[in-house]
Amino acid sequence: MKEENKKFEGKKLNKRAVATEVISSGWCPLDCDYCYIPKTDEMKNMHGDIVEELKTGEWIDQLEELYQDVDYLSFWGTEPLLIMDVVTEQLDEVVERFGGLKQVAFSTSMCVDPSPIAKLKEKLDEHDIELDWQLSADGHYTDENRIEGATELIKSNLIELGETLDEGELTVKWKGTIGIDNIREMAEDAEEIENYMEYYEEIKEEVTEETDGVEFDEREPCPTLVVPGKYTSEDGEVFAEYLRNMVEAGYSTTYTPRLKRVMRVRDDIEEKPSMLTCSGGDSNFGVDNGKVHICHRTFYHDREDYLESIKEQEEYDNWDVSLFEDGILEMENENYIAEKGEDLIRFQYIMRNFHDHWMLKLDNTKAMLMELANCGQADEVYLEDEELRELFALFLHTSHSCPVENLLNTGIVHFAPVSIIRLWSNGAFQELLKTLFGDFRERQDRVTVGGD
C-alpha cells in the first residue's frame, strides 16, 4: 500500500453494516430455465475452490476484519446445502467472534441431502440463534423449469428431514419465483393459478402425513417474476393480466405490500432516504475471499477462470452472458468489488450516493417513462399525469431497488433498466393501484406523492 494511504489501514465497514452474505457454493445440481448464472464446466472447479476457502475458516477472520459486528449471517451461491456441514462445524467460532449474531439464513432447492439442515438447527439452538431458511420451488412448473423429478426429491427430502426432528421443530417457508412464460400461462388461464397453489398444498399434505417434524408457513406462496430478465411491452401487458387474475382469484401478490409501504412512508423519504432502498451496500454486504461486494449478485464476477470459460462458449442460452463481453464486468470489478483499505472507503462512499439521494434516479425513470409512452411502449396515461409518474418511479425504485441490476444493465447504479420500466408501465402498476384504491383514473386524488 502506498505510504500516503496508510491512514486507511484497518478501517472497517461503517456501523450500519450488520448483515453479511457469504459465498458458499459455485456448482448447482439443477438447470433452471430462468437462472441468470451462466453455466460452464468451470463451475465445478470454482465450487471446489470455494469449499476449500471455507474449510480454512479464513472467511471468519475476514468478516472480523471488515465488520464491527454481525447480526445477520446468510449463505449464498448455487446451493448452500452443499457446504452447510462445514459452516456448522465452525459455528462455535463464529458466535465467539460475533456476540451479536441473531440469525443464520439460506435458501435451498431441497434437491440434495437435507441432513445438514437438522445439524445446523441443532447447533443454532445451542446458541439461541434463529434459523431463517426458504425452500425455493416453482409450483406445478417445478419439474419443467428445474429438473425432472425435482418435486419428488423435495417431498422425500422433507420427509427424511422431518423424521430427524422433534414435532414442529422446523417451519418450511416457500420461495416462489417463475419466468414470464409461466406468468403468461397464468394470465391466459386463471385455472393455472389454482394449479400453482394446489401444488404446495399437496406437498404439505403428503409430508405431514408422514412426519410431524416439519410444519408449513401459513402464508400464501404467491410467486414473483424473475429478475433479471429482458421484458417487452407485450410482457408488461401479460404481467398486468396475471396480477388481475391473482386478485380475482382471491390472492395477494408480494407486490401489493410493497406499494402499501411506499404509500405509508413516502413523506419520510427526504429525512430517511435509505429506508426504501435495497439493503445491499448499506446495512448488508457480500463477502467472497476477503473482497466486499454490494451483495451476492456480483459473486463469481471476479473469478477470472470462470469468466473466461463463459466467453469461450460457442453457444449459450442465458441472456445475461452478453454482460460478460462488453466491458461492464471490468467496470464493476474496478469500482464495485472492493479490497480492504482505501478501496473499501471509496466503495462505501459511492454506495451512500445510491442510498441517500433520490432525485437523479426518480427523474431519470420519469423521463424514460415519457419517452416509452411517446413511442407506444408504455401506457399513454403516464404522459398525462405527473403525480402518477412520480409514484410509479418511487415504486419502481423501491420494489426493484437493485443497484447491481441497474449497474449491469445501464452501467449506472442509479438508473433502472428500461426492461423493468416496460414491464410495469403497461397496466401492471395500474393493477396494483386498483387493488389499493379502486379505479385510479377516477380517484387520482388518493394517489398523490408527498401529501394526503
RODO-2510 file (C-alpha; in nm, 4 decimals, decimal comma):
residues 452
     n   res          X          Y          Z
     1     m     0,0000     0,0000     0,0000
     2     k     0,1195     0,3473    -0,0827
     3     e     0,2611     0,5477     0,2074
     4     e     0,0021     0,8228     0,1742
     5     n    -0,2830     0,5718     0,2095
     6     k    -0,1746     0,4080     0,5357
     7     k    -0,4392     0,6043     0,7250
     8     f    -0,6981     0,3734     0,5695
     9     e    -0,5391     0,0554     0,7012
    10     g    -0,7628    -0,1341     0,9432
    11     k    -1,0710     0,0681     0,8514
    12     k    -1,3898    -0,1369     0,8738
    13     l    -1,7346    -0,1085     0,7223
    14     n    -1,9444     0,1594     0,8895
    15     k    -2,1621     0,0727     1,1884
    16     r    -2,4738     0,0476     0,9710
    17     a    -2,3321    -0,2743     0,8270
    18     v    -2,4797    -0,5511     1,0424
    19     a    -2,5603    -0,8178     0,7829
    20     t    -2,3369    -1,0206     0,5547
    21     e    -2,3823    -1,2601     0,2656
    22     v    -2,1040    -1,5170     0,2388
    23     i    -2,0378    -1,7079    -0,0819
    24     s    -2,0953    -2,0773    -0,0214
    25     s    -2,1069    -2,2702    -0,3462
    26     g    -2,0268    -2,2492    -0,7136
    27     w    -2,1974    -2,5546    -0,8609
    28     c    -2,5661    -2,6441    -0,8778
    29     p    -2,7331    -2,9808    -0,9484
    30     l    -3,0252    -2,8064    -1,1198
    31     d    -3,0657    -2,6450    -1,4607
    32     c    -3,3351    -2,3824    -1,4076
    33     d    -3,4680    -2,2256    -1,7280
    34     y    -3,4591    -1,8727    -1,5917
    35     c    -3,1304    -1,8788    -1,3982
    36     y    -2,9185    -1,5674    -1,4567
    37     i    -2,5921    -1,7504    -1,3794
    38     p    -2,4253    -1,8792    -1,6982
    39     k    -2,3357    -2,2482    -1,6617
    40     t    -1,9955    -2,3871    -1,7635
    41     d    -1,7819    -2,6861    -1,6673
    42     e    -1,5524    -2,4470    -1,4812
    43     m    -1,8214    -2,4060    -1,2147
    44     k    -1,7255    -2,7385    -1,0547
    45     n    -1,3642    -2,6240    -1,0235
    46     m    -1,4841    -2,2925    -0,8836
    47     h    -1,7045    -2,4750    -0,6351
    48     g    -1,4058    -2,6778    -0,5179
    49     d    -1,2076    -2,3582    -0,4641
    50     i    -1,4925    -2,2009    -0,2646
    51     v    -1,5297    -2,5083    -0,0422
    52     e    -1,1560    -2,5147     0,0313
    53     e    -1,1614    -2,1444     0,1143
    54     l    -1,4489    -2,2019     0,3580
    55     k    -1,2832    -2,5005     0,5219
    56     t    -0,9819    -2,2917     0,6240
    57     g    -1,2070    -2,0701     0,8350
    58     e    -1,0397    -1,7633     0,6912
    59     w    -1,3817    -1,6270     0,5974
    60     i    -1,4460    -1,5750     0,9700
    61     d    -1,1219    -1,3772     1,0035
    62     q    -1,2190    -1,1723     0,7000
    63     l    -1,5586    -1,0858     0,8462
    64     e    -1,3925    -0,9809     1,1721
    65     e    -1,1563    -0,7527     0,9809
    66     l    -1,4464    -0,5948     0,7902
    67     y    -1,7362    -0,5774     1,0368
    68     q    -1,7751    -0,4158     1,3757
    69     d    -2,0272    -0,6919     1,4497
    70     v    -2,2540    -0,9255     1,2522
    71     d    -2,6202    -0,9647     1,3485
    72     y    -2,7373    -1,1464     1,0348
    73     l    -2,5320    -1,4097     0,8528
    74     s    -2,6557    -1,5624     0,5278
    75     f    -2,5023    -1,8056     0,2811
    76     w    -2,5473    -1,7567    -0,0901
    77     g    -2,4497    -1,9396    -0,4027
    78     t    -2,5954    -2,2005    -0,6270
    79     e    -2,6884    -2,4470    -0,3475
    80     p    -2,5765    -2,3609     0,0077
    81     l    -2,6728    -2,7024     0,1466
    82     l    -2,3695    -2,8465    -0,0323
    83     i    -2,1412    -2,6830     0,2250
    84     m    -2,3638    -2,6340     0,5292
    85     d    -2,1881    -2,9071     0,7310
    86     v    -1,8672    -2,7051     0,7011
    87     v    -2,0438    -2,3971     0,8352
    88     t    -2,1987    -2,5909     1,1240
    89     e    -1,8581    -2,7179     1,2350
    90     q    -1,7313    -2,3579     1,2501
    91     l    -2,0365    -2,2006     1,4109
    92     d    -1,8995    -2,2008     1,7657
    93     e    -1,6092    -1,9903     1,6438
    94     v    -1,8435    -1,7560     1,4588
    95     v    -2,0519    -1,6988     1,7724
    96     e    -1,7396    -1,6364     1,9783
    97     r    -1,6233    -1,3679     1,7357
    98     f    -1,9655    -1,2085     1,6782
    99     g    -2,1594    -1,1932     2,0003
   100     g    -2,4478    -1,0067     1,8406
   101     l    -2,5348    -1,2816     1,5923
   102     k    -2,9131    -1,3223     1,5831
   103     q    -2,9883    -1,5142     1,2660
   104     v    -2,8416    -1,7501     1,0056
   105     a    -3,0209    -1,7709     0,6715
   106     f    -3,0075    -1,9506     0,3370
   107     s    -3,2292    -2,0695     0,0527
   108     t    -3,2304    -2,4219    -0,0914
   109     s    -3,3872    -2,6211    -0,3728
   110     m    -3,4189    -2,9195    -0,1355
   111     c    -3,2933    -3,1429    -0,4158
   112     v    -2,9777    -3,2509    -0,2311
   113     d    -2,9081    -3,4262     0,1008
   114     p    -3,1224    -3,2417     0,3606
   115     s    -2,9420    -3,3663     0,6727
   116     p    -2,7204    -3,0536     0,7070
   117     i    -3,0328    -2,8523     0,7946
   118     a    -3,1036    -3,0598     1,1069
   119     k    -2,7400    -3,0384     1,2175
   120     l    -2,7329    -2,6630     1,1671
   121     k    -3,0635    -2,6183     1,3520
   122     e    -2,9318    -2,8165     1,6494
   123     k    -2,6138    -2,6090     1,6683
   124     l    -2,8025    -2,2793     1,6349
   125     d    -3,0408    -2,3814     1,9109
   126     e    -2,7412    -2,4268     2,1428
   127     h    -2,6669    -2,0568     2,0982
   128     d    -3,0304    -1,9379     2,0834
   129     i    -2,9851    -1,8145     1,7244
   130     e    -3,2706    -1,8111     1,4738
   131     l    -3,2590    -2,0216     1,1580
   132     d    -3,4312    -1,8483     0,8656
   133     w    -3,4458    -2,0729     0,5604
   134     q    -3,6533    -2,0806     0,2439
   135     l    -3,7390    -2,3661     0,0101
   136     s    -3,7304    -2,2495    -0,3493
   137     a    -3,9821    -2,4068    -0,5861
   138     d    -4,1898    -2,3056    -0,8889
   139     g    -4,5267    -2,4581    -0,8061
   140     h    -4,6514    -2,7115    -1,0598
   141     y    -4,3901    -2,5797    -1,3036
   142     t    -4,1043    -2,7022    -1,0816
   143     d    -4,0091    -3,0171    -1,2727
   144     e    -4,0420    -2,8397    -1,6069
   145     n    -3,8338    -2,5394    -1,5008
   146     r    -3,5675    -2,7164    -1,2939
   147     i    -3,5044    -3,0874    -1,3400
   148     e    -3,7368    -3,3801    -1,3943
   149     g    -3,8149    -3,5403    -1,0612
   150     a    -3,7454    -3,2269    -0,8551
   151     t    -4,0877    -3,2424    -0,6871
   152     e    -4,0404    -3,5991    -0,5693
   153     l    -3,6976    -3,5052    -0,4353
   154     i    -3,8477    -3,2150    -0,2412
   155     k    -4,1133    -3,4354    -0,0830
   156     s    -3,8852    -3,7253     0,0039
   157     n    -3,6161    -3,4946     0,1430
   158     l    -3,8676    -3,3059     0,3577
   159     i    -3,9956    -3,6340     0,4989
   160     e    -3,6407    -3,7551     0,5617
   161     l    -3,5577    -3,4264     0,7336
   162     g    -3,8734    -3,4261     0,9439
   163     e    -3,8063    -3,7741     1,0775
   164     t    -3,4877    -3,6452     1,2430
   165     l    -3,6666    -3,3566     1,4192
   166     d    -3,8998    -3,3096     1,7115
   167     e    -4,2619    -3,2202     1,6466
   168     g    -4,2960    -2,8849     1,4705
   169     e    -3,9257    -2,8119     1,5128
   170     l    -3,8783    -2,6637     1,1661
   171     t    -4,1069    -2,4455     0,9545
   172     v    -4,0954    -2,4575     0,5744
   173     k    -4,1122    -2,1158     0,4088
   174     w    -4,1738    -2,1334     0,0361
   175     k    -3,9927    -1,9055    -0,2069
   176     g    -4,1665    -1,8987    -0,5444
   177     t    -4,0053    -1,7412    -0,8489
   178     i    -4,1204    -1,8058    -1,2050
   179     g    -4,0414    -1,6802    -1,5537
   180     i    -4,2547    -1,4827    -1,7965
   181     d    -4,3647    -1,7982    -1,9816
   182     n    -4,5280    -1,9292    -1,6628
   183     i    -4,6765    -1,5865    -1,5942
   184     r    -4,8247    -1,5915    -1,9437
   185     e    -4,9927    -1,9262    -1,8770
   186     m    -5,1490    -1,7851    -1,5594
   187     a    -5,2604    -1,4753    -1,7488
   188     e    -5,4237    -1,6757    -2,0265
   189     d    -5,5838    -1,9347    -1,7993
   190     a    -5,6720    -1,8372    -1,4416
   191     e    -5,7062    -2,2065    -1,3545
   192     e    -5,3270    -2,2230    -1,3715
   193     i    -5,3153    -2,0048    -1,0598
   194     e    -5,5135    -2,2641    -0,8681
   195     n    -5,2889    -2,5397    -1,0042
   196     y    -4,9891    -2,3443    -0,8790
   197     m    -5,1331    -2,3025    -0,5299
   198     e    -5,2541    -2,6627    -0,5072
   199     y    -4,9013    -2,7861    -0,5744
   200     y    -4,7834    -2,6550    -0,2374
   201     e    -5,0928    -2,7768    -0,0546
   202     e    -5,0446    -3,1277    -0,1925
   203     i    -4,6818    -3,1366    -0,0783
   204     k    -4,7876    -3,0147     0,2653
   205     e    -5,0493    -3,2897     0,2943
   206     e    -4,8159    -3,5669     0,1785
   207     v    -4,5290    -3,4596     0,4013
   208     t    -4,7324    -3,4001     0,7179
   209     e    -4,8961    -3,7402     0,6800
   210     e    -4,5504    -3,8966     0,7086
   211     t    -4,3800    -3,6747     0,9670
   212     d    -4,4624    -3,4097     1,2256
   213     g    -4,1054    -3,2793     1,2412
   214     v    -4,1737    -3,0075     0,9842
   215     e    -4,4662    -2,7705     0,9558
   216     f    -4,5509    -2,5221     0,6839
   217     d    -4,5745    -2,1459     0,6926
   218     e    -4,9373    -2,0379     0,6529
   219     r    -4,8647    -1,7512     0,4175
   220     e    -4,9672    -1,7996     0,0555
   221     p    -4,6692    -1,8921    -0,1650
   222     c    -4,7534    -1,6334    -0,4327
   223     p    -4,4777    -1,6208    -0,6942
   224     t    -4,2664    -1,3272    -0,8034
   225     l    -4,1430    -1,2755    -1,1571
   226     v    -3,7788    -1,3482    -1,2261
   227     v    -3,5461    -1,0515    -1,2103
   228     p    -3,3189    -1,0045    -1,4008
   229     g    -3,4974    -1,0516    -1,7302
   230     k    -3,5481    -0,8790    -2,0642
   231     y    -3,9110    -0,7769    -2,0811
   232     t    -4,1092    -0,6230    -2,3658
   233     s    -4,4186    -0,4044    -2,3618
   234     e    -4,6242    -0,7114    -2,4512
   235     d    -4,4747    -0,8894    -2,1493
   236     g    -4,5932    -0,5959    -1,9412
   237     e    -4,9498    -0,6416    -2,0663
   238     v    -4,9289    -1,0128    -1,9836
   239     f    -4,7960    -0,9335    -1,6369
   240     a    -5,0852    -0,6934    -1,5789
   241     e    -5,3363    -0,9635    -1,6738
   242     y    -5,1642    -1,2054    -1,4374
   243     l    -5,1912    -0,9577    -1,1480
   244     r    -5,5586    -0,9043    -1,2313
   245     n    -5,6229    -1,2786    -1,2306
   246     m    -5,4457    -1,3199    -0,8979
   247     v    -5,6688    -1,0587    -0,7324
   248     e    -5,9850    -1,2048    -0,8845
   249     a    -5,8811    -1,5480    -0,7567
   250     g    -5,8536    -1,4022    -0,4061
   251     y    -5,4752    -1,3919    -0,3723
   252     s    -5,2479    -1,1024    -0,2850
   253     t    -4,9109    -1,0840    -0,4575
   254     t    -4,5961    -0,9710    -0,2802
   255     y    -4,6014    -0,6504    -0,4840
   256     t    -4,9106    -0,5039    -0,3164
   257     p    -4,7489    -0,4795     0,0298
   258     r    -4,4516    -0,3092    -0,1316
   259     l    -4,6753    -0,0379    -0,2732
   260     k    -4,8564    -0,0085     0,0605
   261     r    -4,5240     0,0562     0,2296
   262     v    -4,4356     0,3257    -0,0212
   263     m    -4,7668     0,4988     0,0420
   264     r    -4,7226     0,4732     0,4181
   265     v    -4,3726     0,6192     0,4472
   266     r    -4,3295     0,8282     0,1324
   267     d    -4,3333     1,1547     0,3284
   268     d    -4,0309     1,0428     0,5313
   269     i    -3,8011     0,9722     0,2364
   270     e    -3,6215     1,3064     0,2492
   271     e    -3,5244     1,2518     0,6134
   272     k    -3,4681     0,8751     0,5920
   273     p    -3,3780     0,8112     0,2272
   274     s    -3,2306     0,4639     0,2702
   275     m    -3,5423     0,3211     0,4361
   276     l    -3,6869     0,2242     0,0969
   277     t    -3,3748     0,1132    -0,0854
   278     c    -3,2254    -0,2342    -0,1051
   279     s    -3,0003    -0,3156     0,1905
   280     g    -2,7147    -0,4118    -0,0429
   281     g    -2,4202    -0,1772     0,0062
   282     d    -2,5918    -0,0225     0,3086
   283     s    -2,6595    -0,2476     0,6075
   284     n    -2,5711    -0,5619     0,4123
   285     f    -2,2655    -0,6576     0,2043
   286     g    -2,1471    -0,9672     0,0240
   287     v    -1,8075    -1,1146     0,1160
   288     d    -1,6071    -1,3520    -0,1019
   289     n    -1,2459    -1,4411    -0,0282
   290     g    -1,1843    -1,1144     0,1531
   291     k    -1,3405    -0,8913    -0,1117
   292     v    -1,6510    -0,6865    -0,0416
   293     h    -1,9478    -0,6912    -0,2822
   294     i    -2,2696    -0,4907    -0,2916
   295     c    -2,4448    -0,8240    -0,2371
   296     h    -2,4441    -1,1858    -0,3564
   297     r    -2,5486    -1,0773    -0,7088
   298     t    -2,1875    -0,9987    -0,8041
   299     f    -2,0447    -1,3232    -0,6643
   300     y    -1,8384    -1,5098    -0,9292
   301     h    -1,7845    -1,1888    -1,1283
   302     d    -1,4266    -1,1524    -1,0086
   303     r    -1,3268    -1,5175    -1,0655
   304     e    -1,1257    -1,4952    -1,3854
   305     d    -1,1210    -1,8635    -1,4855
   306     y    -1,4996    -1,8774    -1,4700
   307     l    -1,5397    -1,5562    -1,6700
   308     e    -1,3034    -1,6844    -1,9380
   309     s    -1,4956    -2,0124    -1,9608
   310     i    -1,8138    -1,8156    -2,0328
   311     k    -1,6544    -1,6168    -2,3126
   312     e    -1,5213    -1,9377    -2,4705
   313     q    -1,8691    -2,0875    -2,5132
   314     e    -1,9762    -2,1123    -2,8753
   315     e    -2,3475    -2,1120    -2,7890
   316     y    -2,5381    -2,0066    -2,4834
   317     d    -2,8992    -1,9587    -2,3833
   318     n    -2,8586    -1,7250    -2,0899
   319     w    -2,9377    -1,3634    -2,1789
   320     d    -2,7040    -1,2315    -1,9128
   321     v    -2,3939    -1,3630    -2,0928
   322     s    -2,3779    -1,0502    -2,3084
   323     l    -2,2825    -0,8556    -1,9969
   324     f    -1,9639    -1,0598    -1,9745
   325     e    -1,8488    -0,9367    -2,3147
   326     d    -1,8940    -0,5618    -2,3303
   327     g    -1,6744    -0,4312    -2,0517
   328     i    -1,9409    -0,3852    -1,7857
   329     l    -1,7918    -0,6519    -1,5612
   330     e    -1,4497    -0,4923    -1,5876
   331     m    -1,6036    -0,1652    -1,4711
   332     e    -1,7927    -0,3474    -1,1953
   333     n    -1,4745    -0,5180    -1,0731
   334     e    -1,2852    -0,1918    -1,0678
   335     n    -1,5477     0,0146    -0,8862
   336     y    -1,7978    -0,2100    -0,7083
   337     i    -1,5981    -0,5054    -0,5733
   338     a    -1,3694    -0,3658    -0,3083
   339     e    -1,0477    -0,4640    -0,1362
   340     k    -0,9748    -0,3538     0,2189
   341     g    -0,8280    -0,0113     0,2907
   342     e    -0,8778     0,2950     0,0749
   343     d    -1,0739     0,0954    -0,1853
   344     l    -1,3311    -0,0006     0,0787
   345     i    -1,3763     0,3594     0,1946
   346     r    -1,4314     0,4781    -0,1626
   347     f    -1,6748     0,1915    -0,2276
   348     q    -1,8902     0,2838     0,0740
   349     y    -1,8897     0,6484    -0,0339
   350     i    -2,0211     0,5542    -0,3778
   351     m    -2,2947     0,3344    -0,2313
   352     r    -2,4074     0,6062     0,0084
   353     n    -2,4859     0,8129    -0,3007
   354     f    -2,7179     0,5362    -0,4182
   355     h    -2,8961     0,5026    -0,0858
   356     d    -2,9143     0,8675     0,0205
   357     h    -3,0049     1,0529    -0,2996
   358     w    -3,3299     1,0007    -0,4883
   359     m    -3,3767     1,2861    -0,7334
   360     l    -3,1461     1,1602    -1,0086
   361     k    -3,2958     0,8105    -1,0268
   362     l    -3,6553     0,9304    -0,9969
   363     d    -3,6105     1,1964    -1,2652
   364     n    -3,4385     0,9509    -1,4981
   365     t    -3,7197     0,6974    -1,4636
   366     k    -3,9874     0,9630    -1,5203
   367     a    -3,8083     1,0811    -1,8338
   368     m    -3,7695     0,7256    -1,9660
   369     l    -4,1346     0,6590    -1,8875
   370     m    -4,2446     0,9534    -2,1016
   371     e    -4,0156     0,8501    -2,3861
   372     l    -4,1571     0,4982    -2,3807
   373     a    -4,5130     0,6322    -2,3718
   374     n    -4,4408     0,8637    -2,6638
   375     c    -4,3213     0,5722    -2,8769
   376     g    -4,6014     0,3348    -2,7796
   377     q    -4,4063     0,1167    -2,5367
   378     a    -4,5817     0,2397    -2,2212
   379     d    -4,9371     0,3411    -2,1353
   380     e    -5,0181     0,6938    -2,2563
   381     v    -5,1687     0,7765    -1,9173
   382     y    -4,8156     0,8483    -1,7962
   383     l    -4,7953     1,1402    -2,0391
   384     e    -5,0985     1,2970    -1,8770
   385     d    -5,0371     1,2648    -1,5050
   386     e    -4,7187     1,3963    -1,3424
   387     e    -4,8125     1,2674    -0,9970
   388     l    -4,8714     0,9209    -1,1369
   389     r    -4,5257     0,9291    -1,2984
   390     e    -4,3756     1,0300    -0,9646
   391     l    -4,5478     0,7475    -0,7779
   392     f    -4,4524     0,4969    -1,0487
   393     a    -4,0869     0,5968    -1,0268
   394     l    -4,0900     0,5779    -0,6491
   395     f    -4,2470     0,2332    -0,6548
   396     l    -4,0039     0,1068    -0,9166
   397     h    -3,7020     0,2169    -0,7154
   398     t    -3,8339     0,0501    -0,4027
   399     s    -3,9939    -0,2668    -0,5372
   400     h    -3,6968    -0,3206    -0,7690
   401     s    -3,4317    -0,1315    -0,5757
   402     c    -3,1366    -0,3348    -0,7012
   403     p    -2,8194    -0,1344    -0,7604
   404     v    -2,6476    -0,4346    -0,9193
   405     e    -2,9175    -0,4919    -1,1814
   406     n    -2,9125    -0,1204    -1,2528
   407     l    -2,5357    -0,1318    -1,2912
   408     l    -2,5250    -0,4398    -1,5118
   409     n    -2,7986    -0,3155    -1,7451
   410     t    -2,7345     0,0576    -1,7623
   411     g    -2,3783     0,0969    -1,6369
   412     i    -2,5018     0,3237    -1,3538
   413     v    -2,6306     0,2125    -1,0127
   414     h    -2,8947     0,4883    -1,0087
   415     f    -3,0781     0,4122    -1,3356
   416     a    -3,3452     0,1416    -1,3599
   417     p    -3,3313    -0,0905    -1,6633
   418     v    -3,5701     0,0065    -1,9423
   419     s    -3,6909    -0,3528    -1,9395
   420     i    -3,8326    -0,3159    -1,5869
   421     i    -3,9987     0,0147    -1,6764
   422     r    -4,1707    -0,1559    -1,9709
   423     l    -4,2802    -0,4442    -1,7513
   424     w    -4,4661    -0,2231    -1,5042
   425     s    -4,5867     0,0619    -1,7281
   426     n    -4,8237    -0,1375    -1,9472
   427     g    -5,1015    -0,1955    -1,6987
   428     a    -4,9268    -0,3795    -1,4156
   429     f    -4,8717    -0,0771    -1,1917
   430     q    -5,2287     0,0354    -1,2517
   431     e    -5,3499    -0,3051    -1,1338
   432     l    -5,1710    -0,2572    -0,8029
   433     l    -5,3300     0,0853    -0,7633
   434     k    -5,6736    -0,0568    -0,8336
   435     t    -5,6189    -0,3173    -0,5648
   436     l    -5,5461    -0,0467    -0,3098
   437     f    -5,7642     0,2417    -0,4230
   438     g    -6,0168     0,1233    -0,6789
   439     d    -6,0001     0,2616    -1,0294
   440     f    -5,7089     0,5080    -1,0186
   441     r    -5,8409     0,7045    -1,3162
   442     e    -6,1468     0,8039    -1,1127
   443     r    -5,9687     0,8550    -0,7797
   444     q    -5,6354     1,0138    -0,8628
   445     d    -5,6662     1,2449    -0,5628
   446     r    -5,5885     0,9425    -0,3408
   447     v    -5,2580     0,8518    -0,5033
   448     t    -5,0646     1,1733    -0,4689
   449     v    -4,6989     1,1839    -0,3744
   450     g    -4,5761     1,3895    -0,0825
   451     g    -4,9206     1,4519     0,0664
   452     d    -5,2537     1,3012     0,1662
***
